[in-house]
Amino acid sequence: MSDATKTLLHPFETGMLDLPETGSVLALNGTEGLVHALKAVNVDAVQDFRPEFLKLERGGCRVTPEIEGKDYAMALVLCGRHRQMNEQHVLEANARVAQGGLVVVAGFKTDGADSLRKRLKDRFEIEGQAAKHHGNVFWLRADGAPAEELDTMLVDGRFETRPGMFSADRVDPGSALLAHHLPMDLHGAVADLGAGWGYLSVETAARCAKVKRIDLYEASHAAAKAAQANMKRLASAMLSTTRWLDAAAEDPRERYDAVVMNPPFHTGRSGDPDVGRAMIAGAWRLLKPGGRLLLVANVHLPYEATLAQTFGASGLVARESGFKVLWARK
């Protein structure tokens, strides 16, 4: 159980708050540890991130990637790294909880839970707060007011994104470098692993005339929806599918002539090259014999050894502005 989850549970464990005796509890950004700790009540978890969603599902929890239902007795909100998304989750929780029910919010201090409380003071009366386990927790009474959707952003004058997605306000420079170095002879079926909101797939469709199909795989449900919409608008002539899938752990049982990717390397706020290594292994599974992998990464990430151990051949395409483009062949 994470410290943020322990912080969220702190008011209930110390008697400051009671869980509802009837009705259901909504858990936004809910985790397996949180839901299992609340086994005495009915919990509907909402989890956008595919790996956490799968943990909940395998644990027998009720979970959806988007909010469903209303008139909840209580809502619990676990904050993440994105300021706007944290505030939006509180407003959505407020809209889904029966009037007068509690919305309890918690997160790490480094994720801005305390500054979130201060921003919300102008909108709600904060009934209580506490600090524990390197985090902050506070609670308010729901008034049922509807939550407005976050504004769509337009990146590069073309791509529609929303706050909370990776590089939501600009084209990631690493992805742009990889797009610039895509080989013109890329052909057949291509998979984009960790596709985000679809930049690399749209660029592959535009730059590589021999590519016949592009399948996008993305672990964020919201980003996958954005990627699907961007492909439909900007690369409508390309045959493609978009799937909400954890490319590091799930096998879609498709095989490809090439894989392109800009793998994430963070779990929470800490760097973790193992995420990228797992995606490299996932790319190897997806490739046909002789298939190519093209990836971009920060120069300090030690992926060359992983590629050499996993693939028949590999090497460097380009190194520029703190990024490197690598290739490998199965």
Buried (B, 14 or more C-beta within 10 A) or exposed (E): BBBBBBBBBBBBEEEEBEBBEEBBBBBBBBBBBBBBBBEEBBBBBBBBBBBBBBBBBEEEBBBBBEBEEEEBBBBBBBBBBBBEBBBBBBBBBBBBBBEEBBBBBBBBEEBBBBEBBEBBEEBBEBEEBBBBBEBBBBBBBBBBEEBEEBEEBEBEEEBBBBBBBBBBEEBBBBBBBBBEBBBEEBBEBBBBBBBBBBBBBBBBBBBBEEBEBBBBBBBBBBBBBBBBBBBEEBBEEBEBEBBBBBBBBBEBEEEBBBBBBBBBBEEEEEBEBEBBBBBBBBBBEBBEEEBBBBBBBBEEBEBBEBBEEBBEEBEEBBEEEEBBBBBBBB
